[in-house]
Amino acid sequence: MARRSALLIDLDGTLDDKALLVAHLIAREGLDPGACTMIGDRVHDVRAAHANGVRAIGVLWGYGSRDELKAADALVASPAAITPALDALRAG
């Protein structure tokens, strides 16, 4: 499976709603939401991912607490744990 990443910088504020930002990125890049995973440290990241049919990984070293991130599809405690979490989510 090919791995792609994309970065969208919203300088003019038109995509302040994170769910709209994710939707825009998916459309612009022609991505399959079911093949994507968003990694974030706040509940807003998890909600934005799920609103667009994207899996979410919550990172526990950021601003959000474990309780805040409980709706994520996976939680990771270190950067080294991201790849194994991605692999586990892909495997289903």
N, CA, C and O of each residue as an XYZ file, in Angstrom:
368
protein
N       0.847     -1.174      0.000
C       0.000      0.000      0.000
C       0.893      1.238      0.000
O       1.804      1.356      0.819
N       0.630      2.132     -0.901
C       1.414      3.364     -0.973
C       1.059      4.262      0.205
O      -0.097      4.343      0.621
N       2.065      4.924      0.726
C       1.832      5.872      1.818
C       1.976      7.275      1.271
O       2.962      7.609      0.613
N       0.978      8.086      1.554
C       0.999      9.482      1.111
C       0.700     10.363      2.298
O      -0.019      9.977      3.219
N       1.253     11.529      2.261
C       0.881     12.516      3.261
C       0.706     13.837      2.542
O       1.336     14.093      1.516
N      -0.143     14.657      3.088
C      -0.406     15.960      2.487
C      -0.514     16.984      3.583
O      -1.000     16.693      4.676
N      -0.068     18.160      3.297
C      -0.125     19.258      4.241
C      -0.899     20.389      3.604
O      -0.606     20.809      2.485
N      -1.868     20.866      4.311
C      -2.660     21.988      3.828
C      -2.534     23.108      4.841
O      -2.885     22.933      6.008
N      -2.052     24.222      4.419
C      -1.933     25.375      5.299
C      -3.007     26.370      4.910
O      -3.062     26.828      3.768
N      -3.854     26.698      5.862
C      -4.973     27.609      5.642
C      -4.577     28.975      6.177
O      -4.761     29.259      7.361
N      -4.038     29.811      5.319
C      -3.543     31.109      5.755
C      -4.627     32.175      5.848
O      -4.468     33.153      6.578
N      -5.718     32.000      5.124
C      -6.723     33.074      5.117
C      -7.885     32.818      6.060
O      -8.792     33.645      6.144
N      -7.886     31.695      6.774
C      -8.919     31.434      7.765
C     -10.225     30.902      7.216
O     -11.180     30.743      7.977
N     -10.306     30.619      5.923
C     -11.569     30.154      5.351
C     -11.916     28.735      5.779
O     -13.071     28.323      5.670
N     -10.947     27.993      6.257
C     -11.198     26.606      6.665
C     -10.899     26.422      8.153
O     -10.227     25.466      8.541
N     -11.398     27.338      8.980
C     -11.161     27.262     10.416
C     -11.812     26.043     11.053
O     -11.297     25.519     12.041
N     -12.932     25.582     10.508
C     -13.587     24.378     11.012
C     -12.742     23.186     10.566
O     -12.574     22.954      9.369
N     -12.219     22.440     11.521
C     -11.286     21.357     11.191
C     -11.924     20.277     10.323
O     -11.251     19.698      9.470
N     -13.218     19.995     10.527
C     -13.892     18.997      9.691
C     -13.939     19.467      8.244
O     -13.757     18.663      7.329
N     -14.181     20.760      8.024
C     -14.172     21.305      6.659
C     -12.770     21.271      6.068
O     -12.601     21.018      4.876
N     -11.783     21.521      6.887
C     -10.390     21.475      6.430
C     -10.027     20.070      5.959
O      -9.410     19.903      4.907
N     -10.413     19.055      6.744
C     -10.132     17.663      6.366
C     -10.891     17.308      5.089
O     -10.331     16.677      4.193
N     -12.155     17.707      5.001
C     -12.949     17.439      3.793
C     -12.302     18.074      2.570
O     -12.235     17.455      1.508
N     -11.829     19.294      2.714
C     -11.169     19.997      1.614
C      -9.903     19.255      1.187
O      -9.650     19.080     -0.005
N      -9.128     18.831      2.146
C      -7.886     18.109      1.846
C      -8.170     16.794      1.123
O      -7.490     16.452      0.156
N      -9.173     16.062      1.596
C      -9.543     14.793      0.956
C      -9.954     15.026     -0.491
O      -9.531     14.299     -1.390
N     -10.781     16.046     -0.712
C     -11.245     16.347     -2.074
C     -10.099     16.828     -2.951
O      -9.951     16.377     -4.087
N      -9.294     17.737     -2.433
C      -8.202     18.313     -3.233
C      -7.174     17.272     -3.651
O      -6.654     17.309     -4.766
N      -6.889     16.346     -2.748
C      -5.870     15.333     -3.023
C      -6.448     14.067     -3.645
O      -5.695     13.166     -4.016
N      -7.785     13.984     -3.766
C      -8.419     12.793     -4.330
C      -8.204     11.555     -3.481
O      -7.989     10.464     -4.009
N      -8.263     11.720     -2.168
C      -7.991     10.626     -1.245
C      -9.245      9.809     -0.957
O     -10.362     10.323     -1.027
N      -9.052      8.545     -0.635
C     -10.124      7.682     -0.161
C     -10.147      7.821      1.356
O      -9.205      7.384      2.017
N     -11.195      8.416      1.930
C     -11.221      8.621      3.380
C     -11.008      7.334      4.176
O     -10.393      7.358      5.242
N     -11.509      6.227      3.669
C     -11.350      4.956      4.356
C      -9.922      4.456      4.402
O      -9.593      3.564      5.184
N      -9.072      5.029      3.565
C      -7.661      4.639      3.541
C      -6.779      5.646      4.275
O      -5.553      5.533      4.267
N      -7.412      6.628      4.907
C      -6.669      7.703      5.580
C      -6.744      7.561      7.086
O      -7.681      6.975      7.628
N      -5.742      8.106      7.748
C      -5.730      8.191      9.203
C      -5.215      9.570      9.584
O      -4.179     10.016      9.091
N      -5.946     10.236     10.462
C      -5.528     11.538     10.968
C      -4.898     11.333     12.333
O      -5.419     10.587     13.163
N      -3.788     11.991     12.557
C      -3.087     11.903     13.833
C      -3.188     13.268     14.500
O      -2.817     14.285     13.913
N      -3.688     13.283     15.721
C      -3.868     14.553     16.400
C      -3.807     14.414     17.905
O      -3.738     13.314     18.452
N      -3.836     15.573     18.561
C      -3.708     15.579     20.014
C      -4.897     16.223     20.733
O      -4.844     16.450     21.941
N      -5.967     16.515     19.991
C      -7.148     17.119     20.603
C      -8.405     16.437     20.100
O      -8.402     15.821     19.034
N      -9.477     16.547     20.865
C     -10.753     15.954     20.483
C     -11.242     16.514     19.149
O     -11.936     15.825     18.402
N     -10.882     17.765     18.849
C     -11.294     18.371     17.580
C     -10.712     17.605     16.389
O     -11.354     17.492     15.345
N      -9.509     17.085     16.548
C      -8.881     16.290     15.492
C      -9.644     14.984     15.281
O      -9.904     14.582     14.147
N      -9.996     14.333     16.375
C     -10.730     13.062     16.304
C     -12.097     13.286     15.663
O     -12.500     12.534     14.776
N     -12.808     14.315     16.108
C     -14.131     14.604     15.553
C     -14.058     14.946     14.066
O     -14.894     14.498     13.282
N     -13.068     15.732     13.682
C     -12.914     16.109     12.273
C     -12.630     14.888     11.412
O     -13.177     14.758     10.317
N     -11.786     13.999     11.896
C     -11.488     12.771     11.159
C     -12.751     11.944     10.990
O     -13.104     11.565      9.873
N     -13.425     11.668     12.080
C     -14.613     10.813     12.039
C     -15.736     11.437     11.217
O     -16.491     10.715     10.567
N     -15.861     12.749     11.232
C     -16.892     13.424     10.426
C     -16.680     13.197      8.937
O     -17.606     13.348      8.140
N     -15.455     12.832      8.568
C     -15.116     12.620      7.168
C     -14.822     11.164      6.840
O     -14.281     10.876      5.773
N     -15.164     10.244      7.726
C     -14.933      8.828      7.465
C     -13.480      8.419      7.533
O     -13.077      7.433      6.917
N     -12.690      9.175      8.281
C     -11.249      8.943      8.425
C     -10.982      8.392      9.829
O     -11.584      8.846     10.802
N     -10.094      7.429      9.928
C      -9.675      6.922     11.244
C      -8.865      8.008     11.957
O      -8.305      8.903     11.325
N      -8.817      7.905     13.290
C      -8.065      8.888     14.079
C      -7.177      8.193     15.093
O      -7.590      7.253     15.773
N      -5.949      8.677     15.177
C      -5.019      8.245     16.218
C      -4.802      9.447     17.126
O      -4.452     10.532     16.661
N      -5.010      9.249     18.417
C      -4.755     10.299     19.395
C      -3.382     10.124     20.006
O      -3.025      9.030     20.444
N      -2.606     11.205     20.037
C      -1.270     11.158     20.628
C      -1.339     11.732     22.048
O      -1.917     12.795     22.273
N      -0.754     11.025     22.976
C      -0.884     11.375     24.383
C       0.198     12.326     24.891
O       0.229     12.633     26.082
N       1.076     12.793     24.022
C       2.100     13.741     24.461
C       1.761     15.177     24.053
O       2.578     16.080     24.227
N       0.570     15.386     23.515
C       0.165     16.726     23.088
C      -0.679     17.409     24.148
O      -0.507     17.173     25.344
N      -1.587     18.251     23.701
C      -2.413     19.033     24.611
C      -3.575     18.262     25.208
O      -3.985     18.546     26.333
N      -4.115     17.298     24.483
C      -5.299     16.577     24.949
C      -4.960     15.468     25.927
O      -3.882     14.876     25.870
N      -5.890     15.198     26.818
C      -5.721     14.116     27.793
C      -6.217     12.794     27.209
O      -6.871     12.769     26.166
N      -5.903     11.714     27.887
C      -6.389     10.385     27.485
C      -7.918     10.396     27.440
O      -8.516      9.860     26.507
N      -8.550     11.003     28.445
C     -10.005     11.058     28.488
C     -10.558     11.855     27.304
O     -11.554     11.455     26.701
N      -9.922     12.972     26.973
C     -10.380     13.787     25.836
C     -10.293     13.020     24.529
O     -11.129     13.206     23.644
N      -9.300     12.168     24.398
C      -9.035     11.463     23.141
C      -9.663     10.065     23.090
O      -9.374      9.301     22.169
N     -10.502      9.724     24.048
C     -11.016      8.350     24.144
C     -11.802      7.887     22.918
O     -11.930      6.682     22.702
N     -12.327      8.800     22.118
C     -13.082      8.405     20.921
C     -12.173      8.075     19.733
O     -12.660      7.630     18.693
N     -10.868      8.285     19.873
C      -9.928      7.963     18.790
C      -9.942      6.454     18.545
O     -10.274      5.672     19.435
N      -9.583      6.067     17.346
C      -9.523      4.646     16.994
C      -8.332      3.955     17.631
O      -8.324      2.734     17.791
N      -7.328      4.738     17.994
C      -6.152      4.220     18.698
C      -5.521      5.379     19.455
O      -5.628      6.535     19.049
N      -4.869      5.056     20.548
C      -4.109      6.036     21.323
C      -2.663      5.574     21.361
O      -2.386      4.383     21.507
N      -1.746      6.519     21.229
C      -0.328      6.176     21.284
C       0.376      7.102     22.278
O       0.051      8.283     22.392
N       1.344      6.535     22.987
C       2.052      7.277     24.027
C       3.392      7.826     23.570
O       4.023      8.599     24.290
N       3.836      7.434     22.376
C       5.128      7.915     21.883
C       5.112      7.934     20.354
O       4.327      7.223     19.726
N       5.977      8.745     19.766
C       6.056      8.750     18.298
C       6.375      7.371     17.722
O       5.889      7.022     16.646
N       7.174      6.599     18.417
C       7.537      5.269     17.920
C       6.332      4.340     17.833
O       6.373      3.347     17.107
N       5.273      4.643     18.553
C       4.082      3.792     18.554
C       3.122      4.103     17.404
O       2.142      3.384     17.211
N       3.390      5.162     16.640
C       2.476      5.544     15.556
C       2.451      4.489     14.447
O       1.372      4.067     14.031
N       3.602      4.064     13.968
C       3.629      3.096     12.865
C       2.943      1.786     13.241
O       2.144      1.284     12.451
N       3.218      1.211     14.409
C       2.485     -0.005     14.779
C       0.973      0.228     14.889
O       0.186     -0.653     14.544
N       0.567      1.406     15.366
C      -0.875      1.707     15.459
C      -1.486      1.812     14.067
O      -2.589      1.314     13.839
N      -0.787      2.450     13.138
C      -1.263      2.531     11.753
C      -1.405      1.143     11.160
O      -2.413      0.838     10.522
N      -0.402      0.301     11.365
C      -0.443     -1.066     10.838
C      -1.618     -1.848     11.421
O      -2.297     -2.582     10.703
N      -1.855     -1.692     12.722
C      -2.965     -2.399     13.372
C      -4.312     -1.919     12.838
O      -5.213     -2.729     12.618
N      -4.459     -0.621     12.628
C      -5.712     -0.090     12.094
C      -5.954     -0.579     10.664
O      -7.085     -0.898     10.298
N      -4.908     -0.636      9.870
C      -5.034     -1.126      8.488
C      -5.423     -2.597      8.461
O      -6.195     -3.031      7.606
N      -4.883     -3.349      9.397
C      -5.158     -4.788      9.442
C      -6.590     -5.065      9.898
O      -7.145     -6.134      9.648
N      -7.169     -4.074     10.570
C      -8.561     -4.186     10.991
C      -8.717     -4.920     12.253
O      -9.838     -5.093     12.731
